[in-house]
Amino acid sequence: MYDDPRHTAIAARRRATARAAVIARAEARRAELFLMASGGVIVILLGLALSLRLIGP
C-alpha cells in the first residue's frame, strides 16, 4: 500500500505544501516585525526631533 507511487507522490506533495506554508508564515512574520521596527524607529526620530525643537514651533 505504501509502495504505491501515487501514495508517495501525494504524500510528497502534501509535505511540500506544508513546508511552503511554514515558510510563508515565517516570511510574513519577518515582514511584520520589520515594519513594526521601522515604525518604532520613525517614532523615536520624530520624538527626538520634537524634543530638540528641530521641527515644530
N, CA and C atoms as an extended XYZ file, in Angstrom:
171
Properties=species:S:1:pos:R:3:atomname:S:1:resname:S:1:resid:I:1 pbc="F F F"
N         0.823       -1.187        0.000 N   MET     1
C         0.000        0.000        0.000 CA  MET     1
C         0.875        1.261        0.000 C   MET     1
N         1.883        1.304        0.885 N   TYR     2
C         2.721        2.493        0.950 CA  TYR     2
C         3.762        2.540       -0.161 C   TYR     2
N         3.908        1.429       -0.897 N   ASP     3
C         4.848        1.434       -2.014 CA  ASP     3
C         4.179        1.910       -3.297 C   ASP     3
N         2.907        2.217       -3.210 N   ASP     4
C         2.168        2.692       -4.379 CA  ASP     4
C         2.728        4.061       -4.785 C   ASP     4
N         3.150        4.228       -6.025 N   PRO     5
C         3.736        5.507       -6.465 CA  PRO     5
C         2.772        6.681       -6.292 C   PRO     5
N         1.478        6.425       -6.458 N   ARG     6
C         0.512        7.518       -6.302 CA  ARG     6
C         0.494        7.991       -4.847 C   ARG     6
N         0.579        7.048       -3.922 N   HIS     7
C         0.563        7.415       -2.499 CA  HIS     7
C         1.801        8.242       -2.148 C   HIS     7
N         2.972        7.807       -2.623 N   THR     8
C         4.192        8.544       -2.304 CA  THR     8
C         4.172        9.919       -2.949 C   THR     8
N         3.610       10.040       -4.154 N   ALA     9
C         3.522       11.346       -4.814 CA  ALA     9
C         2.582       12.274       -4.047 C   ALA     9
N         1.462       11.728       -3.588 N   ILE    10
C         0.509       12.537       -2.819 CA  ILE    10
C         1.146       12.980       -1.507 C   ILE    10
N         1.838       12.063       -0.847 N   ALA    11
C         2.484       12.399        0.421 CA  ALA    11
C         3.579       13.450        0.210 C   ALA    11
N         4.341       13.321       -0.863 N   ALA    12
C         5.397       14.294       -1.146 CA  ALA    12
C         4.789       15.663       -1.427 C   ALA    12
N         3.699       15.679       -2.162 N   ARG    13
C         3.037       16.948       -2.464 CA  ARG    13
C         2.495       17.585       -1.185 C   ARG    13
N         1.940       16.744       -0.316 N   ARG    14
C         1.398       17.251        0.950 CA  ARG    14
C         2.514       17.834        1.817 C   ARG    14
N         3.661       17.133        1.854 N   ARG    15
C         4.790       17.643        2.638 CA  ARG    15
C         5.301       18.957        2.054 C   ARG    15
N         5.384       19.046        0.737 N   ALA    16
C         5.867       20.271        0.097 CA  ALA    16
C         4.916       21.425        0.371 C   ALA    16
N         3.617       21.150        0.347 N   THR    17
C         2.633       22.202        0.625 CA  THR    17
C         2.748       22.671        2.064 C   THR    17
N         2.906       21.746        2.994 N   ALA    18
C         3.043       22.110        4.405 CA  ALA    18
C         4.321       22.912        4.625 C   ALA    18
N         5.397       22.487        3.973 N   ARG    19
C         6.671       23.206        4.105 CA  ARG    19
C         6.543       24.626        3.549 C   ARG    19
N         5.876       24.772        2.403 N   ALA    20
C         5.683       26.094        1.804 CA  ALA    20
C         4.842       26.977        2.715 C   ALA    20
N         3.844       26.406        3.375 N   ALA    21
C         3.002       27.190        4.281 CA  ALA    21
C         3.812       27.672        5.485 C   ALA    21
N         4.682       26.818        6.018 N   VAL    22
C         5.518       27.208        7.161 CA  VAL    22
C         6.458       28.333        6.748 C   VAL    22
N         7.062       28.210        5.578 N   ILE    23
C         7.984       29.246        5.089 CA  ILE    23
C         7.236       30.554        4.866 C   ILE    23
N         6.041       30.481        4.291 N   ALA    24
C         5.255       31.696        4.038 CA  ALA    24
C         4.881       32.382        5.351 C   ALA    24
N         4.515       31.589        6.360 N   ARG    25
C         4.185       32.187        7.661 CA  ARG    25
C         5.410       32.856        8.279 C   ARG    25
N         6.556       32.219        8.169 N   ALA    26
C         7.785       32.793        8.732 CA  ALA    26
C         8.145       34.093        8.014 C   ALA    26
N         7.998       34.122        6.692 N   GLU    27
C         8.305       35.338        5.942 CA  GLU    27
C         7.332       36.452        6.288 C   GLU    27
N         6.063       36.126        6.464 N   ALA    28
C         5.070       37.140        6.832 CA  ALA    28
C         5.391       37.707        8.209 C   ALA    28
N         5.779       36.847        9.121 N   ARG    29
C         6.121       37.305       10.474 CA  ARG    29
C         7.354       38.200       10.438 C   ARG    29
N         8.333       37.813        9.616 N   ARG    30
C         9.553       38.612        9.494 CA  ARG    30
C         9.227       39.995        8.927 C   ARG    30
N         8.365       40.041        7.918 N   ALA    31
C         7.977       41.326        7.328 CA  ALA    31
C         7.217       42.175        8.345 C   ALA    31
N         6.360       41.527        9.118 N   GLU    32
C         5.594       42.253       10.142 CA  GLU    32
C         6.538       42.844       11.192 C   GLU    32
N         7.509       42.065       11.637 N   LEU    33
C         8.466       42.564       12.627 CA  LEU    33
C         9.299       43.709       12.062 C   LEU    33
N         9.671       43.601       10.785 N   PHE    34
C        10.450       44.665       10.161 CA  PHE    34
C         9.643       45.964       10.103 C   PHE    34
N         8.362       45.855        9.722 N   LEU    35
C         7.519       47.053        9.657 CA  LEU    35
C         7.328       47.669       11.039 C   LEU    35
N         7.144       46.817       12.045 N   MET    36
C         6.981       47.337       13.412 CA  MET    36
C         8.260       48.025       13.866 C   MET    36
N         9.403       47.434       13.570 N   ALA    37
C        10.676       48.022       13.993 CA  ALA    37
C        10.933       49.344       13.280 C   ALA    37
N        10.673       49.386       11.977 N   SER    38
C        10.919       50.626       11.246 CA  SER    38
C         9.950       51.718       11.707 C   SER    38
N         8.714       51.334       12.023 N   GLY    39
C         7.761       52.308       12.567 CA  GLY    39
C         8.237       52.838       13.906 C   GLY    39
N         8.791       51.978       14.727 N   GLY    40
C         9.321       52.401       16.015 CA  GLY    40
C        10.486       53.360       15.855 C   GLY    40
N        11.355       53.097       14.903 N   VAL    41
C        12.494       53.988       14.655 CA  VAL    41
C        11.993       55.358       14.210 C   VAL    41
N        10.981       55.390       13.346 N   ILE    42
C        10.427       56.666       12.883 CA  ILE    42
C         9.834       57.446       14.060 C   ILE    42
N         9.112       56.760       14.938 N   VAL    43
C         8.516       57.436       16.097 CA  VAL    43
C         9.602       57.992       17.012 C   VAL    43
N        10.655       57.214       17.233 N   ILE    44
C        11.758       57.681       18.085 CA  ILE    44
C        12.425       58.900       17.468 C   ILE    44
N        12.676       58.861       16.163 N   LEU    45
C        13.315       60.003       15.499 CA  LEU    45
C        12.430       61.234       15.540 C   LEU    45
N        11.118       61.062       15.354 N   LEU    46
C        10.202       62.199       15.439 CA  LEU    46
C        10.202       62.793       16.849 C   LEU    46
N        10.174       61.937       17.851 N   GLY    47
C        10.217       62.414       19.239 CA  GLY    47
C        11.511       63.157       19.533 C   GLY    47
N        12.619       62.646       19.039 N   LEU    48
C        13.907       63.312       19.253 CA  LEU    48
C        13.930       64.668       18.560 C   LEU    48
N        13.432       64.719       17.332 N   ALA    49
C        13.417       65.993       16.594 CA  ALA    49
C        12.512       66.998       17.294 C   ALA    49
N        11.383       66.531       17.807 N   LEU    50
C        10.482       67.450       18.536 CA  LEU    50
C        11.130       67.955       19.818 C   LEU    50
N        11.800       67.055       20.532 N   SER    51
C        12.408       67.454       21.809 CA  SER    51
C        13.584       68.400       21.595 C   SER    51
N        14.276       68.260       20.472 N   LEU    52
C        15.393       69.174       20.175 CA  LEU    52
C        14.930       70.407       19.416 C   LEU    52
N        13.625       70.492       19.222 N   ARG    53
C        12.987       71.620       18.517 CA  ARG    53
C        13.528       71.780       17.100 C   ARG    53
N        13.842       70.650       16.486 N   LEU    54
C        14.257       70.699       15.084 CA  LEU    54
C        13.051       70.898       14.181 C   LEU    54
N        11.914       70.417       14.665 N   ILE    55
C        10.671       70.645       13.940 CA  ILE    55
C         9.654       71.155       14.927 C   ILE    55
N         8.669       71.827       14.443 N   GLY    56
C         7.627       72.356       15.312 CA  GLY    56
C         7.888       73.811       15.649 C   GLY    56
N         7.088       74.356       16.560 N   PRO    57
C         7.183       75.791       16.892 CA  PRO    57
C         8.455       76.146       17.654 C   PRO    57
